[in-house]
C-alpha cells in the first residue's frame, strides 16, 4: 500500500522539506482589506506582517473548502492507495472537519484524518514523522499508532505581546471573565483539550520568555533525546538567539527554527514567541 501524507499550511513546513518527503498540503486563507490570500501560496509571512502592521481591522482567516480538499484527494488517488491527513487542532479551526467531510465524496482513496490538537511546527513534527514512516512503507494504521504515541509527550508554550488578537478572533478559551486583566500582561499560553488557554499570567515580555524557556528546560534536563522548535512571529533574531543558547546547553536536542505564519499570526499578533517539543 502506498500512503500519502497530507497536512494544512499551518504546520509551516518549508517547501524544501515538503518536496523532500513528498508531503502534500492544502492551504488555509487570510483575508486582508477585502483580498483573500492562500498562506504559503499567495502570501509570504514577511509580507503578511508588513501588510497588517497598524491595520485597524483584524484580518479574517478561513479553512480550506471541502471542494479544495476533494480535488486534492482525487489528485492523490491517481498515485496513492491511502492518505493520512494531519491537521491543526479542531478546537481552533474547522479544517479537520472539512477534510473528514471530504471523505464522503471521494471513494478512490482510503482517508485517515488525525487531529494534532495543536498547530505550527509542533504539528509539523507529526507530519515529518509520518512522512518518513510512509517513505519506509508503513501502513496508515502504523503511522496513526505512532502519532498517538507522540501525543503523550508533545508540548508547546508561547507568549503573545497583545492578547487582544486572540480575544477578538475568538481563539482564546476559558479566559473570557479575566481577559480584561490579561490584556495588560504577557501571559504564557498553551493548548488544553484542543483549545488555547492561559497557563500563567506574567507581567513582562522578558519574564514570559524566560518562563517558556524554563518549561522546556524542565524536560530537556532529563537528558532524553528530543526534537524542539523555537517559533516566532516576525522576531527571527530573538528566536535565533534563544535557539543558539539552548542548542549549546542541550546537545541531545534536535532544534529547528520556525515561525507563526499568516493564519496563526493573525490570532497571535506580531512579536509572539513559543517553544514546542516532543521526546523521541
TORLO-78743 format. One record per residue: residue in one letter; x, y, z of N, C-alpha, C in turn. Coordinates in Angstrom, 1 decimal, decimal comma. Layout:
N
PT   res   n.east   n.north     n.up   ca.east   ca.north    ca.up   c.east   c.north     c.up
PT     A        X         Y        Z         X          Y        Z        X         Y        Z
...
//
This chain:
280
PT   res   n.east   n.north     n.up   ca.east   ca.north    ca.up   c.east   c.north     c.up
PT     X      0,8      -1,2      0,0       0,0        0,0      0,0      0,9       1,3      0,0
PT     X      0,5       2,2     -0,9       1,3        3,4     -1,0      0,5       4,5     -0,3
PT     X      1,1       5,2      0,8       0,3        6,1      1,6      0,9       7,5      1,4
PT     X      0,0       8,5      1,1       0,3        9,9      1,0      0,2      10,5      2,4
PT     X      1,0      11,6      2,7       0,9       12,4      3,9      0,4      13,8      3,4
PT     X     -0,7      14,2      4,0      -1,3       15,4      3,7     -1,4      16,3      5,0
PT     X     -1,1      17,6      4,9      -1,3       18,4      6,1     -1,9      19,8      5,6
PT     X     -2,1      20,7      6,5      -2,6       22,0      6,1     -1,4      23,0      6,3
PT     X     -1,6      24,2      5,8      -0,5       25,1      5,7      0,0      25,6      7,1
PT     X     -0,8      25,5      8,1      -0,4       26,0      9,4      0,7      25,1     10,1
PT     X      1,1      24,0      9,5       2,2       23,3     10,0      3,5      24,1      9,7
PT     X      3,5      25,0      8,7       4,6       25,8      8,3      5,9      25,0      8,1
PT     X      5,7      23,9      7,3       6,9       23,1      6,9      7,5      23,7      5,7
PT     X      8,7      24,1      5,7       9,4       24,7      4,5      9,1      23,9      3,2
PT     X      9,0      24,6      2,1       8,8       23,9      0,8      9,8      22,8      0,5
PT     X     11,1      23,1      0,8      12,1       22,1      0,5     11,9      20,8      1,3
PT     X     11,4      20,9      2,5      11,2       19,7      3,3      9,9      19,0      2,8
PT     X      8,9      19,8      2,4       7,7       19,1      1,8      8,1      18,4      0,5
PT     X      8,9      19,0     -0,3       9,4       18,3     -1,5     10,2      17,1     -1,2
PT     X     11,1      17,2     -0,3      12,0       16,1      0,1     11,2      14,9      0,5
PT     X     10,2      15,1      1,3       9,4       14,0      1,9      8,1      13,7      1,3
PT     X      7,8      14,3      0,1       6,6       14,2     -0,6      5,4      14,5      0,3
PT     X      5,5      15,6      1,0       4,3       16,0      1,9      3,4      16,9      1,1
PT     X      2,1      16,6      1,1       1,1       17,3      0,3      0,4      18,3      1,3
PT     X      0,0      19,4      0,8      -0,6       20,5      1,6     -1,8      21,1      1,0
PT     X     -2,8      21,4      1,9      -3,9       22,3      1,5     -3,8      23,6      2,3
PT     X     -3,9      24,7      1,7      -3,7       26,0      2,4     -5,0      26,5      3,1
PT     X     -4,8      27,1      4,2      -5,8       28,0      4,8     -5,6      29,4      4,2
PT     X     -6,6      30,2      4,4      -6,5       31,5      3,8     -6,7      32,7      4,8
PT     X     -6,2      33,8      4,4      -6,3       35,0      5,2     -6,9      36,1      4,3
PT     X     -7,8      36,9      4,8      -8,4       38,0      4,1     -8,0      39,3      4,7
PT     X     -7,3      40,1      3,9      -6,8       41,4      4,4     -7,4      42,5      3,4
PT     X     -8,1      43,5      4,0      -8,6       44,6      3,2     -9,5      44,1      2,0
PT     X    -10,2      43,1      2,2     -11,1       42,6      1,1    -10,5      41,6      0,2
PT     X     -9,1      41,4      0,3      -8,4       40,5     -0,6     -8,1      39,2      0,1
PT     X     -8,3      38,1     -0,5      -8,1       36,8      0,1     -6,8      36,1     -0,4
PT     X     -6,0      35,7      0,5      -4,7       35,1      0,1     -4,6      33,7      0,7
PT     X     -4,1      32,7     -0,1      -3,7       31,4      0,5     -2,3      31,5      1,1
PT     X     -2,3      31,2      2,4      -1,0       31,3      3,0      0,0      30,2      2,5
PT     X      1,2      30,5      2,4       2,3       29,6      1,9      2,2      29,4      0,4
PT     X      1,2      30,1     -0,2       1,0       30,0     -1,7      1,0      31,4     -2,3
PT     X      0,1      32,3     -1,9      -0,1       33,6     -2,4      0,6      34,7     -1,6
PT     X      0,9      34,4     -0,3       1,3       35,4      0,6      2,4      34,8      1,5
PT     X      3,6      35,5      1,5       4,7       35,1      2,4      4,4      35,7      3,8
PT     X      5,1      35,1      4,8       4,9       35,5      6,1      5,4      36,9      6,3
PT     X      6,6      37,2      5,7       7,1       38,6      5,9      6,2      39,6      5,3
PT     X      5,7      39,4      4,1       4,7       40,3      3,5      3,5      40,5      4,4
PT     X      3,0      39,4      5,0       1,8       39,5      5,8      2,0      40,5      7,0
PT     X      3,1      40,3      7,7       3,3       41,2      8,8      3,4      42,7      8,4
PT     X      4,0      42,9      7,3       4,1       44,3      6,7      2,7      44,8      6,4
PT     X      1,9      44,0      5,8       0,5       44,4      5,4     -0,4      44,7      6,6
PT     X     -0,3      44,0      7,7      -1,2       44,1      8,8     -0,7      45,0      9,9
PT     X      0,5      45,4      9,8       1,1       46,3     10,9      0,3      47,6     10,9
PT     X     -0,3      47,9     12,1      -1,0       49,1     12,2     -2,4      49,1     11,6
PT     X     -2,8      48,0     11,0      -4,2       47,9     10,4     -5,3      48,0     11,5
PT     X     -6,3      48,7     11,2      -7,4       48,9     12,2     -8,3      47,7     12,3
PT     X     -8,4      46,9     11,2      -9,3       45,8     11,2     -8,5      44,5     11,2
PT     X     -8,8      43,6     12,1      -8,1       42,3     12,2     -8,4      41,5     10,9
PT     X     -7,4      40,9     10,3      -7,6       40,0      9,1     -8,5      38,9      9,5
PT     X     -9,2      38,3      8,5     -10,1       37,2      8,8     -9,4      35,9      8,2
PT     X     -9,5      34,8      8,9      -8,9       33,6      8,4    -10,0      32,6      8,1
PT     X     -9,7      31,6      7,1     -10,7       30,6      6,7    -10,0      29,3      6,4
PT     X    -10,7      28,3      6,7     -10,2       26,9      6,5    -10,3      26,6      5,0
PT     X     -9,7      25,5      4,5      -9,9       25,1      3,1    -11,3      24,6      2,9
PT     X    -11,8      24,9      1,7     -13,2       24,5      1,4    -13,2      23,0      1,1
PT     X    -14,3      22,4      1,3     -14,5       20,9      1,0    -14,1      20,7     -0,4
PT     X    -14,4      21,6     -1,3     -14,1       21,4     -2,8    -12,6      21,3     -3,0
PT     X    -11,8      22,2     -2,3     -10,4       22,2     -2,4     -9,8      20,9     -1,9
PT     X    -10,3      20,4     -0,8      -9,9       19,2     -0,2    -10,2      18,0     -1,1
PT     X    -11,4      18,0     -1,6     -11,9       16,9     -2,5    -11,0      16,8     -3,7
PT     X    -10,7      18,0     -4,3      -9,8       18,0     -5,5     -8,4      17,4     -5,2
PT     X     -7,9      17,8     -4,0      -6,6       17,3     -3,6     -6,6      15,8     -3,4
PT     X     -7,7      15,3     -2,8      -7,8       13,8     -2,5     -7,9      13,1     -3,9
PT     X     -8,7      13,6     -4,8      -8,8       13,0     -6,1     -7,5      13,0     -6,8
PT     X     -6,7      14,0     -6,7      -5,4       14,1     -7,3     -4,5      13,1     -6,7
PT     X     -4,5      12,9     -5,4      -3,7       11,9     -4,7     -4,1      10,5     -5,1
PT     X     -5,4      10,3     -5,3      -5,8        8,9     -5,6     -5,3       8,3     -6,9
PT     X     -4,7       9,2     -7,8      -4,1        8,7     -9,0     -2,8       8,0     -8,8
PT     X     -2,2       8,3     -7,6      -0,9        7,8     -7,3     -0,8       7,0     -6,0
PT     X     -1,8       7,2     -5,1      -1,7        6,6     -3,8     -3,0       5,8     -3,5
PT     X     -2,8       4,8     -2,6      -3,9        4,0     -2,1     -4,6       4,6     -0,9
PT     X     -3,8       5,3     -0,1      -4,4        5,8      1,2     -3,7       7,2      1,4
PT     X     -4,3       7,9      2,3      -3,8        9,2      2,8     -4,0       9,4      4,3
PT     X     -2,9       9,8      4,9      -3,1       10,2      6,3     -3,0      11,7      6,3
PT     X     -4,1      12,4      6,8      -4,1       13,8      6,8     -4,0      14,3      8,3
PT     X     -3,0      15,2      8,5      -2,7       15,7      9,8     -3,0      17,1      9,9
PT     X     -4,0      17,5     10,7      -4,5       18,9     10,7     -4,2      19,6     12,0
PT     X     -4,3      21,0     12,0      -4,2       21,8     13,2     -5,4      21,4     14,1
PT     X     -5,3      21,9     15,3      -6,3       21,5     16,3     -7,7      21,8     15,8
PT     X     -8,6      20,8     16,0     -10,0       21,0     15,6    -10,7      22,0     16,6
PT     X    -10,0      22,3     17,7     -10,6       23,3     18,7    -10,5      24,7     18,3
PT     X     -9,6      25,0     17,3      -9,4       26,4     16,8     -9,7      26,6     15,3
PT     X    -10,0      25,5     14,6     -10,3       25,6     13,2    -11,2      24,4     12,7
PT     X    -11,9      24,7     11,7     -12,8       23,7     11,1    -12,1      22,8     10,0
PT     X    -10,8      23,0      9,9     -10,0       22,2      8,9    -10,1      20,7      9,0
PT     X    -10,0      20,2     10,3     -10,2       18,8     10,5    -11,5      18,3     10,0
PT     X    -12,6      19,0     10,3     -13,9       18,6      9,9    -14,1      18,7      8,3
PT     X    -13,5      19,7      7,7     -13,6       19,9      6,3    -12,9      18,7      5,6
PT     X    -11,8      18,3      6,1     -11,1       17,1      5,4    -11,9      15,8      5,7
PT     X    -12,3      15,7      6,9     -13,1       14,5      7,3    -14,4      14,4      6,4
PT     X    -15,0      15,5      6,2     -16,3       15,6      5,4    -16,0      15,2      3,9
PT     X    -14,8      15,6      3,4     -14,5       15,3      2,0    -14,4      13,7      1,8
PT     X    -14,2      13,0      2,9     -14,1       11,5      2,7    -15,3      10,9      2,1
PT     X    -16,5      11,5      2,3     -17,7       11,0      1,8    -17,8      11,2      0,3
PT     X    -17,0      12,1     -0,3     -17,1       12,5     -1,7    -16,1      11,8     -2,6
PT     X    -15,1      11,2     -1,9     -14,0       10,5     -2,7    -13,9       9,1     -2,3
PT     X    -14,3       8,2     -3,2     -14,2        6,7     -2,9    -12,9       6,1     -3,3
PT     X    -12,1       6,8     -4,1     -11,0        6,2     -4,7     -9,7       6,2     -3,9
PT     X     -9,8       6,7     -2,6      -8,6        6,6     -1,8     -9,1       6,5     -0,3
PT     X     -8,3       5,8      0,5      -8,6        5,5      1,9     -8,1       6,6      2,7
PT     X     -9,0       7,4      3,3      -8,6        8,6      4,1     -8,6       8,3      5,6
PT     X     -7,5       8,7      6,3      -7,4        8,7      7,7     -7,0      10,1      8,2
PT     X     -7,9      10,7      9,0      -7,6       12,1      9,5     -7,2      12,1     10,9
PT     X     -6,1      12,8     11,2      -5,5       12,9     12,6     -5,5      14,3     13,1
PT     X     -6,2      14,5     14,2      -6,3       15,8     14,8     -5,0      16,0     15,7
PT     X     -4,1      16,9     15,3      -2,9       17,1     16,0     -3,2      17,8     17,4
PT     X     -4,3      18,4     17,5      -4,7       19,1     18,8     -3,8      20,3     19,1
PT     X     -3,0      20,7     18,1      -2,0       21,8     18,3     -1,8      22,5     16,9
PT     X     -0,8      23,2     16,7      -0,6       23,8     15,4      0,9      24,2     15,2
PT     X      1,2      24,8     14,1       2,6       25,3     13,7      3,6      24,1     13,6
PT     X      4,8      24,4     13,8       5,8       23,4     13,6      5,7      22,2     14,6
PT     X      5,0      22,4     15,7       4,8       21,2     16,6      3,8      20,2     15,8
PT     X      2,8      20,8     15,1       2,0       19,9     14,2      2,9      19,3     13,2
PT     X      3,9      20,1     12,7       4,8       19,7     11,7      5,7      18,5     12,1
PT     X      5,9      18,4     13,4       6,7       17,2     13,9      5,9      15,9     13,6
PT     X      4,6      15,9     13,8       3,8       14,8     13,4      3,9      14,5     11,9
PT     X      3,8      15,5     11,1       3,8       15,4      9,7      5,1      14,8      9,2
PT     X      6,2      15,3      9,7       7,6       14,8      9,2      7,8      13,4      9,7
PT     X      7,3      13,1     10,9       7,5       11,7     11,4      6,6      10,7     10,5
PT     X      5,4      11,2     10,2       4,5       10,4      9,3      5,1      10,2      7,9
PT     X      5,7      11,3      7,4       6,2       11,2      6,0      7,4      10,2      6,0
PT     X      8,2      10,3      7,0       9,4        9,3      7,0      8,9       7,9      7,1
PT     X      7,9       7,7      7,9       7,3        6,3      8,1      6,7       5,8      6,8
PT     X      5,9       6,7      6,1       5,3        6,4      4,8      6,4       6,0      3,8
PT     X      7,4       6,8      3,8       8,5        6,6      2,8      9,2       5,2      3,1
PT     X      9,1       4,7      4,3       9,7        3,4      4,6      8,6       2,3      4,6
PT     X      7,4       2,6      4,0       6,4        1,6      3,8      5,5       1,3      4,9
PT     X      5,4       2,2      5,9       4,5        1,9      7,0      3,0       2,1      6,5
PT     X      2,1       1,3      7,1       0,7        1,4      6,8      0,1       2,6      7,5
PT     X     -1,1       3,1      7,1      -1,8        4,2      7,8     -2,0       3,8      9,3
PT     X     -2,3       2,6      9,6      -2,6        2,2     11,0     -1,3       2,3     11,8
PT     X     -0,2       1,9     11,2       1,1        2,0     11,9      1,5       3,5     12,2
PT     X      1,2       4,3     11,2       1,5        5,8     11,3      0,6       6,4     12,4
PT     X     -0,7       6,1     12,4      -1,6        6,6     13,4     -1,2       6,2     14,8
PT     X     -0,7       4,9     14,9      -0,3        4,4     16,2      0,9       5,3     16,7
PT     X      1,8       5,5     15,8       3,0        6,4     16,2      2,6       7,8     16,6
PT     X      1,6       8,3     15,8       1,1        9,7     16,1      0,6       9,8     17,5
PT     X     -0,2       8,8     17,9      -0,8        8,8     19,2      0,3       8,6     20,3
PT     X      1,3       7,9     20,0       2,5        7,7     21,0      3,1       9,1     21,2
PT     X      3,3       9,8     20,1       4,0       11,1     20,1      3,1      12,1     21,0
PT     X      1,9      12,0     20,9       1,0       12,9     21,5      1,2      13,0     23,0
PT     X      1,6      11,9     23,6       1,8       11,8     25,0      2,9      12,8     25,5
PT     X      3,9      13,1     24,6       5,0       14,0     25,1      5,1      15,3     24,4
PT     X      4,2      15,5     23,4       4,2       16,8     22,7      3,7      17,9     23,5
PT     X      4,4      19,0     23,6       4,0       20,2     24,4      4,4      21,4     23,6
PT     X      3,7      22,5     23,9       4,1       23,8     23,3      3,6      24,9     24,3
PT     X      4,4      25,9     24,5       4,1       27,1     25,3      4,5      28,3     24,6
PT     X      3,7      29,3     24,6       4,0       30,5     23,9      3,5      31,8     24,6
PT     X      4,1      32,9     24,3       3,6       34,2     24,8      3,3      35,1     23,7
PT     X      2,4      36,0     23,9       2,0       37,0     22,9      2,2      38,4     23,5
PT     X      2,5      39,3     22,6       2,6       40,7     23,0      1,3      41,4     23,3
PT     X      0,3      41,0     22,5      -1,0       41,6     22,6     -2,1      40,6     22,6
PT     X     -2,7      40,3     23,7      -3,7       39,2     23,8     -5,0      39,6     23,0
PT     X     -5,2      40,8     22,7      -6,5       41,2     22,1     -6,7      40,6     20,8
PT     X     -5,6      40,2     20,0      -5,8       39,5     18,8     -6,6      38,1     19,0
PT     X     -6,1      37,4     20,0      -6,7       36,1     20,3     -8,2      36,3     20,8
PT     X     -8,4      37,4     21,6      -9,7       37,6     22,1    -10,7      38,0     21,0
PT     X    -10,2      39,0     20,2     -11,1       39,4     19,1    -11,4      38,3     18,1
PT     X    -10,4      37,4     17,9     -10,6       36,4     16,9    -11,3      35,2     17,5
PT     X    -11,7      35,2     18,8     -12,4       34,1     19,4    -11,7      32,9     19,6
PT     X    -10,3      32,9     19,6      -9,5       31,7     19,7     -9,0      31,5     21,2
PT     X     -9,3      32,4     22,1      -8,8       32,2     23,5    -10,0      31,7     24,3
PT     X     -9,8      30,5     24,9     -10,9       29,9     25,6    -10,6      29,9     27,1
PT     X    -11,7      29,8     27,9     -11,6       29,7     29,3    -11,0      30,9     30,0
PT     X    -11,0      32,1     29,3     -10,5       33,3     29,9    -11,3      34,5     29,7
PT     X    -12,5      34,3     29,3     -13,3       35,5     28,9    -13,6      36,4     30,2
PT     X    -13,7      35,8     31,3     -14,0       36,5     32,5    -12,8      37,4     33,0
PT     X    -11,6      36,9     32,6     -10,4       37,6     33,1     -9,7      38,3     32,0
PT     X    -10,2      38,3     30,8      -9,5       38,8     29,6     -9,1      40,3     29,8
PT     X     -9,9      41,1     30,5      -9,6       42,5     30,7     -8,3      42,6     31,5
PT     X     -8,1      41,8     32,5      -6,9       41,9     33,3     -5,7      41,3     32,5
PT     X     -5,9      40,4     31,7      -4,9       39,7     30,9     -4,3      40,6     29,8
PT     X     -5,1      41,5     29,3      -4,7       42,3     28,2     -3,5      43,2     28,5
PT     X     -3,2      43,5     29,7      -2,1       44,3     30,1     -0,9      43,5     30,5
PT     X     -0,9      42,2     30,4       0,2       41,4     30,8      0,7      40,6     29,6
PT     X      1,7      39,8     29,8       2,3       38,9     28,7      2,1      37,5     29,1
PT     X      0,9      37,0     29,0       0,6       35,6     29,5      1,3      34,5     28,7
PT     X      1,6      33,5     29,4       2,1       32,2     28,8      0,9      31,4     28,5
PT     X      0,7      30,9     27,3      -0,5       30,2     26,8      0,0      28,8     26,4
PT     X     -1,0      27,9     26,4      -0,8       26,5     25,8     -2,1      25,9     25,4
PT     X     -2,0      24,8     24,8      -3,2       24,1     24,3     -3,6      23,1     25,4
PT     X     -4,9      23,1     25,7      -5,5       22,1     26,6     -6,8      21,7     26,0
PT     X     -7,0      20,4     25,8      -8,2       19,8     25,2     -8,6      20,5     23,9
PT     X     -7,5      20,7     23,1      -7,6       21,2     21,7     -7,8      22,8     21,6
PT     X     -7,9      23,5     22,7      -8,1       24,9     22,6     -6,9      25,6     23,4
PT     X     -6,8      26,9     23,1      -5,8       27,8     23,7     -6,3      28,4     25,0
PT     X     -5,5      28,1     26,0      -5,9       28,7     27,3     -4,7      29,3     28,0
PT     X     -4,9      30,2     28,9      -3,8       30,8     29,7     -3,2      29,7     30,6
PT     X     -1,8      29,7     30,6      -1,1       28,8     31,5     -0,7      29,6     32,8
PT     X     -0,2      30,8     32,6       0,3       31,6     33,7      0,3      33,1     33,3
PT     X     -0,1      33,9     34,2       0,0       35,4     34,0      1,3      35,9     34,4
PT     X      2,0      36,6     33,4       3,3       37,2     33,7      3,3      38,6     33,3
PT     X      4,0      39,5     34,0       3,9       40,9     33,8      4,7      41,5     32,7
PT     X      5,9      40,9     32,4       6,7       41,5     31,3      7,1      40,4     30,3
PT     X      7,4      40,9     29,1       7,8       40,1     28,0      9,1      39,2     28,4
PT     X     10,1      39,9     29,0      11,3       39,2     29,3     11,0      38,0     30,2
PT     X     10,2      38,3     31,3       9,9       37,2     32,2      9,1      36,1     31,5
PT     X      8,2      36,5     30,6       7,4       35,5     29,9      8,2      34,5     29,1
PT     X      9,2      35,1     28,3      10,1       34,3     27,5     10,9      33,4     28,4
PT     X     11,4      34,0     29,5      12,2       33,2     30,4     11,4      32,0     31,0
PT     X     10,1      32,2     31,2       9,3       31,1     31,8      9,0      30,0     30,7
PT     X      8,8      30,5     29,5       8,7       29,5     28,4      9,9      28,6     28,3
PT     X     11,1      29,3     28,3      12,4       28,6     28,2     12,5      27,6     29,4
PT     X     12,1      28,1     30,6      12,2       27,2     31,8     11,3      26,0     31,7
PT     X     10,1      26,1     31,1       9,3       24,9     31,0      9,9      23,9     30,0
PT     X     10,6      24,4     29,0      11,3       23,5     28,1     12,4      22,8     28,8
PT     X     13,2      23,6     29,6      14,4       23,1     30,3     14,1      22,0     31,3
PT     X     12,9      22,2     31,9      12,5       21,1     32,9     12,4      19,8     32,3
PT     X     12,1      19,7     31,0      12,0       18,4     30,3     13,4      18,0     29,7
PT     X     14,0      19,0     29,1      15,3       18,8     28,5     16,4      18,4     29,5
PT     X     16,3      18,8     30,7      17,3       18,5     31,7     17,3      17,0     32,0
PT     X     16,3      16,2     31,6      16,3       14,8     31,9     17,3      14,1     31,0
PT     X     17,7      14,7     29,9      18,7       14,2     29,0     18,2      13,2     28,0
PT     X     16,9      13,1     27,8      16,4       12,1     26,8     16,4      12,8     25,4
PT     X     16,6      12,0     24,4      16,6       12,6     23,0     15,2      13,3     22,7
PT     X     15,3      14,5     22,2      14,1       15,3     21,9     14,3      16,0     20,6
PT     X     13,1      16,4     20,1      13,1       17,4     19,0     12,4      18,6     19,5
PT     X     12,8      19,8     19,2      12,2       21,0     19,7     12,2      22,1     18,6
PT     X     11,3      23,0     18,7      11,3       24,2     17,8     11,1      25,5     18,5
PT     X     11,8      26,5     18,0      11,6       27,9     18,5     10,7      28,5     17,4
PT     X      9,6      29,1     17,8       8,6       29,7     16,8      8,5      31,1     17,1
PT     X      8,5      31,9     16,1       8,4       33,4     16,3      7,4      34,0     15,3
PT     X      6,9      35,2     15,7       6,0       36,0     14,8      6,8      37,2     14,4
PT     X      7,6      37,1     13,4       8,4       38,2     12,9      9,4      38,7     13,9
PT     X     10,0      37,8     14,6      11,1       38,1     15,6     12,2      37,1     15,4
PT     X     12,7      36,9     14,2      13,6       35,9     13,9     14,9      36,0     14,7
PT     X     15,4      37,2     14,9      16,6       37,4     15,6     16,5      37,0     17,0
PT     X     15,4      37,3     17,7      15,2       36,9     19,1     15,1      35,4     19,1
PT     X     14,4      34,8     18,2      14,2       33,3     18,2     15,5      32,6     18,0
PT     X     16,3      33,1     17,1      17,6       32,5     16,8     18,5      32,6     18,0
PT     X     18,4      33,7     18,7      19,2       33,8     19,9     18,9      32,8     21,0
PT     X     17,6      32,5     21,1      17,1       31,5     22,1     17,5      30,1     21,6
PT     X     17,4      29,9     20,3      17,8       28,6     19,8     19,3      28,3     20,0
PT     X     20,1      29,3     19,7      21,6       29,2     19,9     21,9      28,9     21,3
PT     X     21,3      29,6     22,2      21,5       29,4     23,7     21,1      28,0     24,1
PT     X     20,0      27,6     23,7      19,5       26,2     24,1     20,3      25,1     23,5
PT     X     20,7      25,3     22,2      21,4       24,3     21,5     22,8      24,0     22,2
PT     X     23,4      25,1     22,6      24,7       24,9     23,4     24,5      24,1     24,6
PT     X     23,4      24,4     25,3      23,1       23,8     26,6     22,6      22,3     26,5
PT     X     21,9      22,0     25,4      21,3       20,7     25,3     21,6      20,1     23,9
PT     X     22,8      19,5     23,8      23,3       18,9     22,5     22,5      17,7     22,2
PT     X     21,7      17,1     23,1      20,9       15,9     22,8     19,6      16,3     22,2
PT     X     19,3      17,6     22,0      18,0       18,0     21,5     18,3      18,5     20,0
PT     X     17,4      18,0     19,1      17,5       18,4     17,7     16,5      19,6     17,6
PT     X     17,1      20,8     17,3      16,3       22,0     17,2     16,0      22,5     15,8
PT     X     14,9      23,2     15,6      14,6       23,8     14,3     13,9      25,1     14,6
PT     X     14,3      26,1     13,8      13,7       27,4     13,9     12,5      27,5     13,0
PT     X     11,4      28,0     13,5      10,2       28,1     12,7      9,4      29,4     13,0
PT     X      8,2      29,6     12,5       7,5       30,8     12,6      6,0      30,7     12,6
PT     X      5,4      31,7     13,1       3,9       31,8     13,1      3,6      32,5     11,8
PT     X      3,0      31,8     10,8       2,6       32,3      9,5      1,3      33,1      9,6
PT     X      0,8      33,6      8,4      -0,3       34,5      8,4     -1,5      34,1      9,2
PT     X     -2,0      32,8      9,0      -3,2       32,4      9,7     -3,1      32,4     11,2
PT     X     -2,0      31,8     11,7      -1,8       31,8     13,2     -1,4      33,1     13,7
PT     X     -0,5      33,8     12,8      -0,1       35,2     13,2     -1,2      36,2     13,3
PT     X     -2,3      35,9     12,6      -3,5       36,8     12,7     -4,0      36,8     14,1
PT     X     -4,0      35,6     14,7      -4,6       35,4     16,1     -3,6      35,7     17,2
PT     X     -2,3      35,5     16,9      -1,3       35,7     18,0     -0,8      37,1     18,0
PT     X     -0,7      37,7     16,8      -0,1       39,1     16,6      1,4      39,0     16,5
PT     X      2,0      40,1     15,9       3,4       40,2     15,8      4,1      40,2     17,1
PT     X      5,2      39,6     17,2       6,0       39,5     18,5      5,8      38,3     19,3
PT     X      4,9      37,4     18,9       4,7       36,2     19,7      5,9      35,3     19,6
PT     X      6,2      34,6     20,7       7,3       33,6     20,7      6,9      32,3     21,4
PT     X      7,3      31,2     20,9       7,0       30,0     21,6      8,0      28,9     21,4
PT     X      7,9      27,9     22,2       8,8       26,7     22,2      7,9      25,4     22,2
PT     X      8,1      24,5     21,3       7,4       23,3     21,3      8,4      22,1     21,2
PT     X      8,0      20,9     21,7       8,9       19,8     21,7      8,2      18,5     21,8
PT     X      8,9      17,4     21,5       8,5       16,1     21,9      9,7      15,2     22,2
PT     X      9,5      14,2     23,0      10,5       13,3     23,4     10,5      12,1     22,4
PT     X     11,7      12,0     21,8      11,8       10,9     20,7     11,7       9,5     21,3
//
